Amino acid sequence: MPPQSRARDGAAVETRQRVIEAAADLLAREGRDAVTTRAVAVAAGLQPPAIYRLFGDKDGLLEAVAEHGFATFLAAKHVDPDPRDLIEDLRAGWDLAVEFGLANPALYTLMYSEPTRPTSAAFRAGMEVLMGRIRRLAAGGLLRVGEELAATLIHATARGAVLTWLSLPVDRRDPALLTILRESMVTAVTNEEPAVQDVGPAGAARALRATLPEQSTLSGAEQHLLREWLDRLASDG
């Protein structure tokens, strides 16, 4: 790419970021209604047509601001690949999500104004962080429900906590609400004690092998085949 083209591209990226930050600042100070293309253009030191060239329309600008919010939240996440206490790590992640929402109410509301944002790279990266926590809980025998349901419960309780708190008058905002919602999530998602004492495939296979006679979902032939597989996995440990 010629140097002139690289310079133009770099300038366009810088301008785009300046506009997004100006819009995010307006959103935080004055609310969503204040984020007009004219007001953002003035705040960013540009003419309004520049907003349309960069984002298409106001909805495109707001989508970019939401993506900026997800990226900001992702940057604030601390990822410990090997936490000492898996349930405390879950609590810490939930607390961080709620604290971000309470500190950035207008931005948070914009970020979650749509049911999902599957095209957001930062949203998907944040989900991978959450799924990593959930998989560690599962591997440790501490996950009470399926991984997808766990992710939904964690998201729903955090989002509900933030939006409920913000909807309350200031004099009715009791911190106990957040604690109770968080602990309800922990109870719903995790076991108090590991369901499998020996971490790893062998321990999980032994635990499942022991409970096979108690279930009636599988046919006799299916139980026999599964028992063979579990015996092989258990013997590896």
N, C-alpha and C positions, 0 to 999 in steps of 0.2 A: 504494500500500500504506500503511495507517495506520501512524503512528509506533510504536504498541505492537507491531504485527506485525513491523516491521523490527527492533525491539529484541529480540523473542523469537527471530527467525531469527538475528540476530547472536550472541546468547548461545548458541544451539544449535551454531553453527559453532565458536565458541570452545571450548565444552565438548567437542565431537567432536575437535578438534585436540589438546586437553589429554589426552584418553584415548589417542589415537594415539601421542602423544609418550611418555606413561607406559608404554604397551605396548612401544614401540620401546626404551625405556631398560631395561625388564625383560628383553627379548630379548637386548640387548647384554650385560647384566651376568650373567644367570643361564641363558640359553638358552631354547629354544622351550617346553620343558615348564613353565617358570615362568610363562608367559603364560596364566594362567587368568583367567576373567572376574572372580572374586573378588579376585585379587591386583591386577589392573589397576584395578578399581574403588577399592580401598583406596589405591593409588598416586595415582590421579587425584582422590581426595577425594569419591567418589560412592558410591551404593548399587549393588549388582550389577544390579538391574533396569534401571538407566539404560543399561548396556552393551547390553542386549537391545533397548531402544527405539532406540538409535542405530545398531546394527550388525546386529541380527537374531539373531546367535549368534556363537560364538567364531570360526568360519570367516570370517564377515563382518568381524570385527575384524582377523584376520590378513590378509585381502585388503586392507583399508585401510592396514595397516602396510606391506605390500608396495608399494602405490601410493605411500606416503610415501617409501619407499626409492628408487623410480624418480624421483620428483620431486626428491629430494635429490641424486641422481647427476646428473640433468639440469642442475640449478643449478650443479653443479661443472664442467660442460663449457665449455671455451673454444672458441668457434666463430670461426675465421678464414675469412672468405669468399673470400680470395685469398692462400693461403699461398705463400711463396716456393718451398718444396720440398714437393711433394705426397706423396712417400713418407715423408718425415720427419713430415709432418702425420698420416699414417696410423699411424706408429709411436707418436706422442704420444697419439693417441686410444686406441690399444690399451693403452698403459701406464696411462693414466688409468683405464680400466675395470678393469684388473687391480689397480691400487693401491686403488681403492674397495672391491673385493671383499676384499682382504687386510686392509684397515682395518676392515671391517664384516662379519666372517665369518658371524655368525648372520643378520643382515639380508639379506646377499647370498644365502645358502642359501634363505631364505624367498622372496625375490624370484624365484628360478629353480627353485622346487620344483615348478612346473607347466611343461609343455612350452612353452606360450606364454601371454601375457596380452593377448589382442587388445583387451580392453575398457579397458586402462590408457591414459589420455590421455598420461601422462608417458612410458610405454614407447614409444608411437607417435611422440611428439615426438623421443625419443632416436634412434629408428630413422631419422627424417628427417635428423637430423644425420649419422648414419653414411652414409645413402644420398647425401647431399650430397658427402661425401668421395669416395665411390666414383664418382659421376658426374664429378667433377673429374678423377679418375684416368683415366676412360674418355675424356673430352674431350681430355686431354693425350696420348692414345695409350699410356698406361702400364698399362692394365688387361689382365691376361692372360686372365681368365675372364669369364663373364657377370656382370652386376651382382647378380642374386639369389644366385648361387653365391658371389660374393665376400662378400656380407653374411653368408651362412651360415658361411663359413670363418672370417671375422673373429670372429663371435660364438662359434663352437665352440671356437676356440683360446683365446680369452680366458676363457671359462667353464671349459674344461678345465684351463687353467693355474691358475686360482684354486682350483677344487675339488681338484685333485691336490695342490697346495701345502698346502692345509689338512688333507688326509688324511695327510700325512707327519709323522713325529716331528720335533720341532724340530731335532734334531741332523742330520737328513737333508735339510733344506731348503736346497738349493744354488741361489743366485741365477742360476747358469748355466742352470737349467731354464727360467726365464722368458725369458731372452734367446734361447735356442735355439728355443723355441716361437714367440716373436714373429718371429724372422727366418725360420722355416719358413713362417709365415703370409705374410710379405712376399714371399718367393720364389714361393709358390703363387699369389698374387693379382696380382702386378705384374710388368712387364717391366723389365729393367735400363735399357734405353734405349727411348725412345718408338717404338712401332710405326709411328706416323705422325709424320713430322718437321714438317709444316706443320699446326699446330693449327687445327681448324675443319672444317666440312663439306667444303670444297674439297680440303683435304689428305687427308682420309679417303677421299674419292671417288677421288682419284688413286691412292692406295695400293691400294684395292680393285680398281680398274680394271686395275692392273698385274698382279694375281694371278689374274684371271679365267681366263686360258688354262690355269692349273695345276690347276683344280678340275673335277670331273666330276659334281657333285651336280645342277647345273642342266642342262636340255636346251639344245639349240642356240638354240631360239626364246627361251627364258627368258634365256639369256646375252645375246642380241642386245638384248632389251628393257632388261635391267638396264644394259648398256653405254651405251645411249642416255641413261638417267637419270643415270648416273654422269658422262657427258660433260657434261651440262648443269650438274650441281653443280660439277664441276671447273672449268668455264669461268667460274663466278662468282667464283673466287678470283684 
